[in-house]
C-alpha cells in the first residue's frame, strides 16, 4: 500500500507518499501548513474491506509527489483521538473511509465511502 508496488503489466508504479498521522501535534500543524501547500488526510478503518478497497482505488487513481502536498493516513482504530479531533477541528462529520483536503486553513473538499474512488486529487494540488 505504501511506497512502490508491482503492477500486472510488469511496470513499477510509485504509490502516494503517505505519512502516518498519529499525534495531536501533527494535527495542530495542518491548518498552518495548508497555507503553503495542500494537506490531505485519509481516514481508514483497517477492519473494513470496503475501506481497504477505497484506499487502494484512491491510491491507484491519483498521483502526487511529496513536494505537492502532505498526505496523511489515519488508522481510525489505533488513532481514535486523532480521528475525532479531525472532525472537531475541521467541522466534518466522521466517516470511514474519508478523505479531507485542507487548503488555506480550511476544508477545500471532503468525500467518504465510494465517492472517494471518483475523487480527483489533482484538482487540489498547486
Buried (B, 14 or more C-beta within 10 A) or exposed (E): EEEEEEEEEEEEEEBBBBEBBBEEEBBEEBBEBBEEBBBBBBBBBEEBEEBBBBBBBBBBEBBBEEEBBBBBBBBBEEBEEBBEBBBEBBEBEEBBBBBBBBBEEEBBBBBBEEBBBEBEBEEBBE
